[in-house]
Amino acid sequence: MNHRSKLAQRLGEGLAAQQQAGLLRTRQVQPQSLLDFAGNDYLGLASSQVLNTLAAEALTEVACGSGASPLVSGYCRTHQALEAKLCQRTGHEAALLFCSGFSANQALMKTLFSDADTVLADKLVHASIIDGLKDSGARLRRFLHNDAASAAAMAQKQSVTALITESVFSMDGDCAPLSQLRQLCDEQNAWLIVDDAHGFAIPRDDGGACDSQFADVQLVTFGKALGCQGAALLGSQLFVDYMVANCRHYIYSTALSPLAAQLALSALSLVDTPIRQQPLLDNIRLFRALCQQAGLSLLPSDTPIQPLLVGDNDTVMALAAALRQRGILVGAIRPPTVPVGSARLRITLSARHSRQDIEYLVSVLGELLPPQSQVEPQI
């Protein structure tokens, strides 16, 4: 490699600038001995013996690889069965499988929209949505986070094709006002598109869940609650037929592994059991109660995502390092993933955590953070 080339120099300068700003991202293998409060394995299936056993059984029934794109020879009965099961659960007419939620969101935005469209999106929607919309050429207008009135005010000023939100926001853990947004879309004759990656199959005290009642198009992923890999777009038969015929991500990519599809299908039969759902609800309540007792101020969230705002990039990295030294893995989230000034510890809870795990985490947080030390988010 020519390290003196213009491109190599630019890459080096870019990394140096990120390092100076406290924004450099790097990889590291995480020891299994760490207590994991960073991942999205909300129901504890990813590391469960039951899913490992089902994976071993699936290997005797389905292929590891699909071998081709879905429109060539890569679409099999396992894919079809998973799509049918997802439709049965959500009430949608049809489904389309992808290898990841990021690719599904990008594919959706780039295929549906063009420069003839105006799209409203919550200010905090996922990067994959923003990237896809930019590539589509659509006019993007971003309304205040979870503010249906802000969305309505924008919709009154222009003809809107669709409104996009997340069901559960990945960095704040709060939930979108889906009923109000649905009503607005009905009034505007626009589609409501919901990224349900962090809400799908997750129990909520209020019973809230996204389905065909709310969303014209719903994205679900298999790498969170289902504990495996892949994603799906759900909607009308018209929508899916159009995507199959026109979506370049789908037409020109090797189809999701049949093994991954079979695992997702198996996981769907496990997620609604009390042994998975109730421990997660109990852990969320316990964590919030213990934080309140310890004087740790959390953002309002009844989901597994429990952010603790810090504000400063260097401080949040130091806190994550200190937690790691005490045997705890917590995500340190910085801009541009979150707004400037709202760096945070993103604590995620799972059904697999024990009471002792959560008590230890809160005890260490109480030692490292002074009570009520958080900043207000700048959104």
N, C-alpha and C positions, 0 to 999 in steps of 0.2 A: 504494500500500500504506500502511495506517495503522500507522506505526512506534510510535505511542503506545498501541496496543491491548495488552490483557493478554497475548495470545499472543505478539506481537512482543517484548514485554519479557521474557517467559519464555525465548524463544529466544535473545535477546541475553545474558541472564544465564547460560544454559546453556553457550553458546560461551565466554564469559569464564571460567567455572569450569574448562572443559576446557583452555583455554589456560594457566591458572594451574597446573594439575596436570601439564602436559606431555603431555596426551592429545588435543589438538586434531588432527583429521585434515583434510587439505586435498588438493586435486588439483593436479597440474602435468603439463604435457606433457614427456615425457622425450626429450631429444635422442637421435637415432639413433647419435650418435657415442659414447655411453656404452657401456662394456662391461657387458652385462646379466647380473648374477648375482642377479636378483630375481624373474624370471618363472618360470613353470611349463612352459615349452616344452622339456620334458626331452629329446626326441629331435630337436629342431631342425627340426621340420616347419613350424611356424607361419610362419617367415620363409624357407622353402626355395623354390627356383625350381621344384622338381618339383610342389609343392602349388599354387603359383601357376599353373603350366601346366595342371594338372588342373582348377583352378577356371575358367580360361578355356574349356576344352573343355566343362565341365559347363554353362556358360551357354548353349551351343547345344542342350542336350538337356533341361534341366529349368527350371522356373520359379523366379524369384527369391523369390517369396512363395507361401505356401500358400493365402491368401485367406479362410480360415475355420477353425473349430475342427475337430479330427479327426472328430467325430461328425456334422458337417454335410457339407462337401465338401473338407476340408483334408487328408485322409489319402490318399496317393498310392502308386504302385508303388515309388517310391524309398524312402519310409518303410518299406514292407513289406520291401524288399530289405535295408535296413540292419538292421532288427530280426532278420531271418533270419541275417544274417552275425554279429551279436553273439551270438545263441543258439548258432550253430555253434562260435564261439570259446570260449564259457564253459560250454556243456553245459546251459544252462537251456532250458525249454520255450518260453517266450514273453518278449516285451519290449515296453516302452512308452516312447515318446520324449517328451522335454521340452526346453524351450528353455534351461534351465540346471540345474546340479546343485543349487543352492539351492532352486529351485522344486520339483524332483523330491523332495528330502528333505522339504520342508514338506508337499507333497502326500501323500507316503507316510505320514507320521506322523499327519496330520489325518484321513486316510481310513481307515486300519487300526484306530486305537485310539480308545477312549472312556474315560469315568471308571470303567468296569468292569474296566480293565486295569492291571496293574502291569508296568512295563518297566524292565529293568536296562540301564544305559548306562555305557560307560567315561567316566571323569571328564573326559577331554579330547576328547570328540566335538565335531563341528563345530556352530557356532551355529545352522545351519539345522535340525539335528536337535533341539536344545534348544527352539528356537522352535516347531517343529511339534508336539513333545510337549506343550508348555505349552498350545498352542491346542487339542489333542485332549482335554485334561482327564485324561489317564492319570496314574497315580501313577508318578513318575520316581524311581528309586533309582540313584545313581551309585557304581560300584565303583572301587577304586583303579586307577590307570592301568596297563593291561596286566597286571593281577593276577587270574589265573583263580581263585585261592584266595579272594580277596575277593569275586568274583562268586558263587562257590559258597556262601560263607557267607551272603550275602544271599538267594540262591535258596532256601536251606533254611528261611528264616523266613517265606516267603510264596509264593503261587502266582504264577508268572511267565508272562506271555504271550510275551514276546520279549526277546532280549538284543541290544544294538546296539553296534557298534564300528566303527572305521575299519581298513582293511588297513594302510595307511601313514599315520601321523599327520602332518597338514599342517604343524605347527609344530615337532615334535620329530624327525621323520624316522624314527622307530622303527616296528617292525612288531608287530601284534597276534598273540597266541598262538592262532591260528585253530583249530588241532587241539584244544587243550584246551577252548576255548569251544564248539566243535562238540559235543564229548563231553558237556559240561555241559548244553547245550540238548537233546540227545537224552535225557539222564536226566530232565530237567524237562518233556519234551514241549513245548518252546518253540521258536519260530523264532529263527534267528540272522540278523540283518540286518547287512550289511557295506557301509559306504561305501568304495568302492574307487576314489575319485576320483584319488588320488595314487599308486595302485599299479597301475592298469590299464595293461597293455602295457609296463610298466617292467621291464627285466632285473634280476635279483637273482643274486648269487653262489650263494645256496643254492637257486636255482630256484623259490623260493616264489612262488605266485600264487593269488589268490582265484578260485574258480569254483563251479559247482553242487555240487561235493564238500563245500564248506564252508558256503556261504551259501544260506539259503532265499530271501532277497531280496538282490540285489547291485545297488548303484548304481555306474554308470560315467559319467564325463564325457568330453567330446570336446575340451575346452579345455586339457588338459594334454598327455599323450603324443601325442594325435592332431593337435594343432596347429590345431584349428578351433573349433567352437562347438556346444553342445547337451549333452544327457545322456540316459541311459536307465535305467529300472528293469528288472531281469531276475528272473524267478522261474518259478513253475509257471503253467500255463494258467489254473487256477482263480484264482490271485492276479491275473493280468493282466485276466481277465474281470471280476473284482470291481472293480478300479481303473477300468476303462473305464466301467463302469456307475455308479460312485459318486464318482469323484474330481473335485471341483469345479475344481481347477486344470486338469485335462485337458479337461473338458467345456466350460468357458467361456473357454478361451484359444485364440488363433490357433495353429494347429499349427506345429511347427518348419519353417523354410524348406526346401523341397525341395533348394535349392542347398546349404544347410548339411548336409543329410542325405547328399547325393551326395559332398560333400567328406569327411565322416566315413567313408563307405563306401570311398572311394578311399584314405584314410589307413590304414585297417585292413589294406590289402594292402602297406603300406610299413613298418609298425612292426617286423615280425619279421626284417627283413633285417640281416645282419651289419654293414652300413655304418651302420646306426642304433644297433644295440644295443651292439656292442663298444666304440665310442668313449666311450659314456656310462659303461660299467663301468670302462674305463681311466681316465677323468677322475675318477671317484669315488675310486679307489685312489690316484691321483696326488695329489689334493688332501689326502686324509687323511695320506698319508706326508709331504708337505711341511709340513703344519701340525704334525705331531709333531716334525719336525726344527726347526721354528721355535719350539717350546715353546708352541704354541697348543692349548688343551684343548677338544676338541669333544665334543658328546654322542655316544653310541654310535649310529651309523647307517650302514648300507650302501646307503642310497638316495640319490637326487639332493639331498635336503633335508639340509643340514648346518648346524645352528644353532650359533652362538657366543654363549653367555650373557654378558650384561653386567650386568644387574640393575637399574640405575638408568635411568629414562625419559629424563632430560635427557642422560645420557652416551651412550645408544644413538643418540639423534638427532644428537648432535654427531659421533659416529663415522661415521654414515651421510653426514652433510654433508661430512666430511673425505674420505671415500672418493669422493664425487661430485666434489669438487674435483680429485681425482687421476684422474678419468675412469671411475670404477667405480660402478655402480648396485647397491646391496644393500638389501634390505628391512629397515627398523627396526621391529620388532614390539613393541608395548606392550600392557598390559592395556586392555580386557578380553579381547583376543584370546588372550593368555597370562596365567597367574596373576600376581598382584601380586608384584613382586620378581624376576621372571624375564624382564625385557625382554631382547631379543636381536637380533643380526644374523642374519637368516634367509638364508643363502647357498644358492642353488640352482644346481646344475650341469646342463649340457646337453651333448648329443653334439656340438654345434656349437663348443664352446669348444676352443681350441687349447692345447697345452702351455704356450705363451708367455703366453696369457691367465691361466691358473691360476697360473703362477709369479709373474706380476706381482701378482695379487690377494694371494697369500700374503706376498709381499715387503712390500706396503703395510700389510697387517694386522699384520705383525711390527713395523713402524715405529710404528704407532698404538697397539698394545696391548702392555703388558708381559707376559712369559711367565707362563702359569698364572694369569691375572688374573680368571678367570671366577668367578661365584657358583654355588652349588648351587641347582637349581630348587626352588621351593616348590610342590609339587603334592600 
